[in-house]
């Protein structure tokens, strides 16, 4: 089946960004002039996604409001003749069809995905994108995963190469190269130590999940901390002798879930911004 839907879990507390995330979702923190979550939605839509299911929690209402219409704001912009700003604001709610569902308890990312399953047909593959990273690429990162799925119809994981000393904060794959930037995964290790890491290819929070993996999630036993983890379901899938592939995404991955990654994204995307790029470059040169 064609991949038309994406699940975006945004129920996390965002403790690494306190106090900035105390009263607003971390996904709504702006990189230049757009919240992180809008970059992610725009990438999904550019990849061909038509419907997006957000899995939210208490304190995430701002995300719902952002992708809804704001009639008062639109009216005021129209009255002031700010046509460009009006068009930009009105377009946000038309990017895709949106649905919102609450994760009842904070029981892990796999549990969050399960909360969205009433919106997914039984035999339907689905994209999953976590809401704290931006991929800057000519071909959208998610589209690169979808292209690989069209070829293999097996679960696909987006990966990126990171310094070995940082590997313990990520899921890591091991496998053999079977094509340009494409790997058949033999092992999936969640947050290994530097010594135990099988490679420097870290999972970047983008997936294509098949109905088979979703069925595993439904019966997946809680793991560390009593959480149902997507990583455990993928490991089970491999242990069952099934195939899974990793795409080394061609592009720049900005991990906005860390303070340093968030600041780097501000600079890198700011330099490409049509309004401020030249002035920012001039400023940075003057500081060196």
C-alpha positions in Angstrom: 0.0 0.0 0.0 1.1 3.6 -0.6 2.3 5.3 2.5 -0.1 8.2 3.1 0.0 8.6 6.9 2.6 9.6 9.5 2.6 9.3 13.2 4.4 12.1 15.1 4.8 11.4 18.9 5.1 14.7 20.7 4.2 13.6 24.3 7.6 14.0 25.8 8.3 16.4 28.7 11.3 18.1 27.1 13.2 18.2 30.3 16.5 19.0 28.5 15.1 22.4 27.6 13.8 23.5 31.0 12.9 26.2 31.9 12.1 27.1 28.2 9.8 24.1 27.9 8.0 24.6 31.2 5.0 26.3 29.7 5.4 25.5 26.0 6.1 22.2 24.1 9.8 21.8 23.2 8.5 21.0 19.6 7.2 24.6 19.4 10.6 26.2 20.1 11.5 28.2 17.0 14.4 27.7 14.7 14.8 31.1 13.0 11.1 31.8 12.4 9.4 28.4 12.5 8.8 25.9 15.3 10.7 22.7 15.0 7.5 20.7 14.5 6.6 22.7 11.4 9.8 21.8 9.7 9.1 18.2 10.4 5.5 18.4 9.1 6.7 20.2 6.0 9.2 17.5 5.3 6.5 14.8 5.7 4.2 16.6 3.3 7.0 17.1 0.8 7.6 13.4 0.9 4.0 12.7 0.0 2.3 12.3 3.4 -1.4 13.3 3.3 -2.5 12.6 6.9 -0.6 13.2 10.2 -1.5 11.9 13.6 0.0 13.7 16.5 0.3 11.7 19.8 0.2 14.4 22.5 0.0 14.8 26.2 -1.1 17.4 28.7 0.7 20.8 28.0 0.8 20.2 24.2 -2.2 22.2 23.2 0.0 24.8 21.5 0.8 22.2 18.8 -2.9 21.7 18.0 -3.4 25.5 17.9 -0.5 26.0 15.6 -1.9 23.6 12.9 -5.5 25.0 13.4 -6.8 28.3 11.9 -6.5 31.5 13.9 -9.4 33.6 12.6 -8.6 36.6 14.7 -4.9 36.7 13.6 -5.9 36.2 10.0 -8.5 39.1 10.3 -5.9 41.4 11.8 -3.3 40.6 9.2 -5.9 41.2 6.4 -6.9 44.5 7.9 -3.3 45.7 8.1 -2.6 44.6 4.5 0.0 42.1 5.4 -0.8 39.7 2.6 2.5 37.7 2.7 2.1 37.0 6.4 -1.5 36.1 6.0 -0.8 33.6 3.2 2.0 32.0 5.3 -0.3 31.6 8.4 -3.3 30.4 6.4 -1.1 27.7 4.6 0.0 26.0 7.8 -3.4 24.4 8.6 -3.7 23.3 5.0 -0.5 21.3 4.9 -2.2 18.0 5.6 -5.1 16.4 7.4 -4.4 16.5 11.1 -5.6 14.3 13.9 -4.6 14.5 17.6 -4.7 11.7 20.2 -3.6 11.7 23.8 -1.1 9.2 25.2 -2.8 8.2 28.4 0.3 7.4 30.3 4.0 8.1 29.7 4.9 4.5 28.9 7.4 4.9 26.1 7.6 5.7 22.4 6.1 2.4 21.4 3.1 3.0 23.6 2.7 6.4 22.0 2.6 4.8 18.5 0.0 2.3 19.7 -2.2 5.2 20.7 -2.4 6.3 17.1 -3.3 2.9 15.7 -7.1 3.6 15.6 -6.3 6.0 12.7 -4.3 3.3 10.8 -5.8 0.6 8.7 -4.9 -3.0 9.6 -2.8 -3.7 6.5 -1.3 -0.2 6.1 2.4 0.7 6.5 2.9 4.0 8.2 5.7 6.5 8.7 6.8 7.5 12.2 8.8 10.7 12.8 9.9 11.9 16.2 9.4 15.6 16.8 12.8 16.8 17.8 15.0 16.7 14.7 15.2 18.6 11.4 16.6 17.1 8.2 18.0 19.5 5.6 18.2 17.7 2.3 17.5 18.2 -1.4 15.4 15.0 -1.4 13.4 15.0 1.9 14.8 12.5 4.4 11.5 10.7 4.8 11.1 10.4 1.0 14.4 8.6 0.8 13.0 6.1 3.3 9.8 5.8 1.4 11.8 5.1 -1.8 13.6 2.3 -0.1 10.3 0.9 1.2 8.9 0.9 -2.3 11.8 -1.4 -3.3 11.8 -3.8 -0.4 8.4 -3.5 1.4 10.2 -4.2 4.7 10.6 -1.9 7.7 13.0 1.0 7.0 15.0 3.0 9.5 16.7 6.3 8.8 20.3 6.5 10.1 23.1 9.1 10.1 26.7 8.8 10.9 27.8 10.5 14.2 31.0 10.7 16.1 31.7 7.4 18.0 32.0 9.1 21.3 28.4 10.3 21.1 26.9 7.0 20.1 25.7 5.9 23.5 22.7 8.3 23.3 21.2 6.7 20.2 19.9 3.5 18.8 22.6 2.0 16.5 22.5 -0.5 13.6 24.8 -3.1 12.3 24.5 -4.5 8.8 25.9 -5.0 5.3 25.7 -2.4 2.5 23.4 -3.6 -0.3 23.2 -0.4 -2.3 24.1 3.3 -2.3 23.6 4.5 1.3 21.4 1.4 1.9 22.0 -1.3 4.5 20.4 -4.6 5.3 20.3 -4.5 9.1 21.5 -7.6 11.0 21.4 -6.0 14.5 19.8 -3.2 16.3 21.3 -2.0 19.6 19.6 0.6 21.8 22.0 3.1 23.4 25.1 0.9 23.5 28.4 1.9 25.2 31.1 3.2 22.9 32.9 -0.2 23.3 29.7 -2.2 22.5 28.5 0.0 19.5 28.6 -2.1 16.3 28.9 1.0 14.1 28.7 4.7 14.1 25.3 4.7 12.3 22.7 6.2 14.7 19.0 6.0 14.2 17.7 9.5 13.5 14.1 9.2 14.5 12.5 8.4 11.2 10.9 5.0 10.3 8.7 3.2 7.9 6.8 0.6 10.0 5.0 -2.4 8.4 1.8 -3.9 9.8 4.0 -6.8 11.0 6.0 -4.5 13.3 2.8 -2.8 14.6 1.5 -6.2 15.5 4.6 -6.9 17.5 4.2 -3.6 19.3 0.7 -4.7 20.4 2.1 -7.6 22.4 5.6 -6.1 23.2 6.4 -6.6 26.9 7.5 -3.4 28.8 11.2 -3.1 29.1 13.5 -0.9 31.0 11.6 1.5 33.2 8.3 -0.2 32.4 8.2 1.4 29.0 7.1 -0.1 25.7 9.8 0.8 23.3 9.8 0.8 19.5 13.5 -0.3 19.6 12.5 -3.5 21.4 9.8 -4.3 18.7 12.4 -3.8 16.0 14.8 -6.1 17.8 12.0 -8.7 18.1 11.3 -8.4 14.3 15.0 -9.2 13.6 15.0 -12.1 16.0 12.0 -13.5 14.2 14.2 -13.8 11.1 12.6 -10.9 9.2 14.3 -8.3 7.1 14.9 -4.6 7.9 16.8 -1.9 6.1 18.6 1.2 7.0 18.9 4.3 4.8 22.0 6.5 5.5 20.0 9.7 4.7 21.7 12.1 2.3 21.4 15.4 4.0 22.3 17.3 7.2 20.6 16.1 10.3 20.0 18.6 13.1 19.3 17.0 16.5 17.1 19.7 18.0 16.6 17.5 21.1 19.9 18.7 22.4 20.9 22.3 23.3 24.0 22.2 21.1 22.1 20.6 18.2 19.4 23.2 18.5 21.9 26.1 18.4 23.7 24.6 15.4 20.4 24.3 13.6 19.7 28.0 14.3 23.0 28.9 12.7 23.0 26.5 9.7 19.4 27.2 8.7 19.7 30.9 9.5 22.6 31.1 7.0 20.2 29.7 4.4 17.3 32.0 5.3 16.5 34.5 2.5 15.9 37.4 4.8 18.7 37.1 7.3 21.3 34.7 5.7 23.7 37.4 4.3 23.6 39.5 7.4 24.2 36.5 9.7 27.1 35.4 7.6 28.6 38.9 7.8 28.1 38.9 11.5 29.7 35.5 12.0 32.7 36.5 9.9 33.2 39.6 12.0 33.3 37.4 15.2 36.1 35.1 13.9 
